[in-house]
Amino acid sequence: MATTTHAPPSGAGTSRTGAARRASILILGLAVLALALCASVMYGSRSTSFGDVVDVLSGAADPNITTIIESRYPRTALGVLAGLCLAVAGTLMQGVSRNPLADPGLLGINAGASASIVTATAFFGATGSTATMWWALPGALIAGVLVHVIGSSGGSTGLVRLVLAGAVLSAVLMAYIQAVTLGRPKVFDSYRYWVVGALGGRDFDVFMSVLPFAATGFVIALVLGPGLNTLALGDATAASLGAHPARVRAGGLFAATLLSAAATAAVGPIAFVGLAVPHVVRVLVGVDFRLQIAFSAIAGPTLLLAADVVGRIVLRPQELMVGVVTAFIGAPALLIAVRRMRGSA
Amino acid sequence: MTADQAGFRTASPRGFLTLGRTVAVPVRRVSVVTALVLVLLTAGAATATLTLGRLGIPLADLAGALTGGAEGKDAFVLERLRGPRLVVALGTGAALGLSGALFQSVTRNPLGSPDVIGLGSGAGAGAAIVALMLPDTVPVSLGALAGALLAMLLVYVSTGTGFRNPARLVVAGIGVAAVCTAITQYVVYAMERDQASVLAAYVNGSLSARAWDDASAIWLVLLAAAPLCALIARRLDIGEMGDDIAAGLGSEPQKTKTAAVLLAIVLCAGAVSVAGPIAFIALTAPQIAKRLTRVSGPHLLLSAVTGALLLVLADLAAQQLPLFDNLPVGIYTMAIGGAYLGYLLTREWRRGVL
């Protein structure tokens, strides 16, 4: 917010000091991300030191330490991927709907993915994280579209409507999920482990199977950056500038859905990363969506990895799932945002 | 009901049933007729609850059984299985309906209900924490109670404007609910499977295996709250015209609101402590009551009867629908209430209220 208060359709680096500031934020962001990566492989039920990590990377560590640290690679990789997906999806959704509360979790996408996965495990015998991924995607897509259809019925898409529509759809889908899981102990078991949202206990196969969706979504997001900037000026202005608001919106929704479905399928529903990161990023880099998307891709993984590390430390030797930690970080942020909401309706 | 009608005809030409100078319950002909119909429907649903199914008491024997002539299997079903459950359902439904009506009247917000402000999820989280941390020492229902109150307090504080602003209320409620849900899910994850599924059923709101203790608990709450509700009914009615008018008419709006919110919390907390957080009855019952009569006012009595009817119907479905076995009643109310909330929202949007 500090550098630019209006939406620049073209100029990101118009001012030299702004560019320098953004460059330093970028370097700082990457440094913090590197720290989070290190912490993610260092800490756990058996902690190692930074020297150990360096030794492992240079191939000079003792085999036990190497095994411990390498066992944390998959969850770290998943943390990076899921964090990026959620944060970029949140940025896209907030841009598309011009709704500062838009978040994949609040908009029913999690419930859609959950319902789809529960259906698959209960009725089609789907097991394994790759199969889960393939089921989560259509569920998330359908739910995302439905919420937008309900939320925009009868006029323009308002601030609260999408959230409410998401809450409604989530309620109905949750009823369905409970109905299916409570009668089937096996499905209930796998669901309760999935729904809490955790990075641990998953292997590289999961990472590889969601990677194509995440990558597709991310590329679309990058391509849409300039279009989203134009959209921020309002539909009429955007159209007069030769943009296609409807196309940008549909593309943004599609990419956001791909990204959040990928994250949800890989690590379970994780709340608030997609909501909080875009706000922080907007404060740091301003309103240019190209920068917002790029910085979200750094800040999201950082937040998720940090939350995961915290979850591993606070309850040692047990773990607090990353989804629980993010809820505890995110909810106070949301409540503070509520106090600042303008308007009486 | 006959006394009400008599009072309505003789004492109160302006549509109020008065009792001395302080008590004035709004009673209109359409409300009385609607209430009668709803009571009849509830009686029908209650009869169905007692008679249907493999263990049901045959319809012909029901009157005898109710007047003390039940023997053997029928006595067991009436006194131990379905009797207490039905009485709990009636009381809990009425308490929730009344609570919702009070909330919606005070907030002048059709969404200002315990469900939307995260009370249910708070109760779930409280129950979950107690079940995990203090098993066997603290009853789960007490945890639910504490969680519900805490969640509500949190929403109240974080909106900064109390319960008045619908947008803030809803968003803060969603935020608090998200944390509470995360806690509950973690506990369900961390427990043994059998315990976890019992807890999962409880946090959805369940009426199975309720005893007479639960029935007396919720009915005591209801009976204690009812006269107080009657005391403030007229002031609430005036309050719906707006604070300024209410103040001008000599009813102290702030005091009325505080009293109504406190009553609503007591009623809702009572319901949660016997049946867990049953979704959406408090939200939908007042709305349905309002649509049935199409007159203004908080509709306290009608909302209570509607709530009882809805919950008995949902519990009937939970007991008798062959599709899913033994689901907690809260799942039925969640599905139906969610759909109704969707309908309600689209209506409000068309009218441009939200």
Interface residues (C-beta under 8 A of the other chain):
Chain A: L101 G105 L106 I150 S153 G154 G155 G158 L159 V160 R161 V163 L164 A165 A167 V168 L169 A171 V172 M174 A175 Y176 Q178 A179 T181 L182 G183 P185 F188 D189 R192 Y193 V195 V196 G197 A271 F272 Q318 L320 M321 G323 V324 A327 F328 G330 A331 L334 L335 I336 A337 V338 R339 M341 G343 S344 A345
Chain B: L154 S158 T159 G160 N165 P166 A167 R168 V170 V171 A172 I174 G175 V176 A178 V179 T181 A182 I183 Q185 Y186 V188 Y189 A190 R193 A196 S197 A200 A201 N204 A279 F280 F324 D325 N326 L327 P328 I331 Y332 M334 A335 G337 G338 A339 L341 G342 L345 T346 W349 R350 G352 V353 L354
